[in-house]
């Protein structure tokens, strides 16, 4: 993501520019195209069961924040046995 300069869309550090009425292809248009591409990427990598929960959100940042809020919490009772299993794997 960082190499393609798209991380700023996900973390919100690149806000949508205001649309200029006299320009057909403005920065706002380019921003919309890049945002749409990232939204589609995110929809394609998310489990199909979760796609409908984010499919109608407007920006990739809102999609990302919604997924992070819902699924970003660590589950330590599951993580500890997995780490122990990996450490003991031979």
C-alpha positions as CSV (number, residue, x, y, z in Angstrom):
1,X,0.0,0.0,0.0
2,X,2.7,2.5,0.9
3,X,4.6,2.0,-2.3
4,X,1.5,2.9,-4.3
5,X,0.7,6.0,-2.2
6,X,-2.7,4.6,-1.2
7,X,-2.2,4.3,2.6
8,X,-3.2,8.0,2.9
9,X,-6.7,7.0,1.7
10,X,-7.1,4.3,4.4
11,X,-5.7,6.3,7.3
12,X,-7.6,9.4,6.2
13,X,-4.6,11.7,5.9
14,X,-5.6,12.5,2.3
15,X,-9.0,14.1,2.4
16,X,-11.1,14.5,-0.7
17,X,-10.3,17.7,-2.5
18,X,-13.1,20.1,-3.3
19,X,-14.5,19.8,-6.8
20,X,-13.8,22.6,-9.2
21,X,-16.8,23.4,-11.5
22,X,-14.8,24.5,-14.5
23,X,-12.6,21.4,-14.7
24,X,-13.8,18.1,-16.3
25,X,-11.0,16.0,-14.8
26,X,-10.1,17.6,-11.5
27,X,-8.2,16.3,-8.4
28,X,-11.6,15.4,-7.0
29,X,-12.2,13.1,-9.9
30,X,-8.8,11.4,-9.5
31,X,-9.4,11.0,-5.8
32,X,-12.8,9.4,-6.4
33,X,-11.2,7.0,-8.9
34,X,-8.5,5.9,-6.5
35,X,-10.9,5.6,-3.6
36,X,-13.2,3.4,-5.7
37,X,-10.3,1.2,-6.7
38,X,-9.3,0.7,-3.1
39,X,-12.9,0.0,-2.0
40,X,-13.1,-2.7,-4.7
41,X,-9.7,-4.2,-3.5
42,X,-11.0,-4.3,0.0
43,X,-14.3,-5.8,-1.0
44,X,-12.4,-8.5,-2.9
45,X,-10.2,-9.5,-0.1
46,X,-12.8,-9.5,2.7
47,X,-14.7,-12.8,3.4
48,X,-17.9,-12.9,1.3
49,X,-19.9,-13.1,4.5
50,X,-18.6,-9.7,5.6
51,X,-18.9,-8.0,2.2
52,X,-22.5,-6.8,2.6
53,X,-21.6,-5.1,5.9
54,X,-19.3,-2.7,4.1
55,X,-20.5,-2.7,0.5
56,X,-22.5,0.5,0.8
57,X,-20.0,2.6,2.6
58,X,-18.7,5.7,0.7
59,X,-15.0,5.7,1.3
60,X,-12.3,3.1,1.9
61,X,-11.5,4.9,5.2
62,X,-15.0,4.4,6.4
63,X,-14.9,0.7,5.3
64,X,-11.5,0.2,7.0
65,X,-12.7,1.9,10.2
66,X,-15.8,-0.2,10.3
67,X,-13.9,-3.5,9.9
68,X,-11.3,-2.4,12.4
69,X,-14.0,-1.5,15.0
70,X,-15.8,-4.8,14.5
71,X,-12.9,-7.2,14.2
72,X,-9.7,-5.4,15.4
73,X,-9.9,-6.5,19.0
74,X,-7.3,-9.1,20.1
75,X,-8.5,-12.4,21.4
76,X,-5.8,-13.3,23.9
77,X,-7.3,-16.7,24.9
78,X,-6.9,-17.8,21.3
79,X,-3.7,-16.0,20.5
80,X,-1.6,-17.5,23.4
81,X,-2.2,-21.2,22.5
82,X,-1.4,-20.4,18.9
83,X,1.9,-18.7,19.8
84,X,2.8,-21.6,22.1
85,X,2.0,-24.1,19.3
86,X,4.2,-22.1,16.9
87,X,7.0,-21.9,19.4
88,X,7.0,-25.6,20.0
89,X,6.6,-26.6,16.3
90,X,9.3,-28.9,15.1
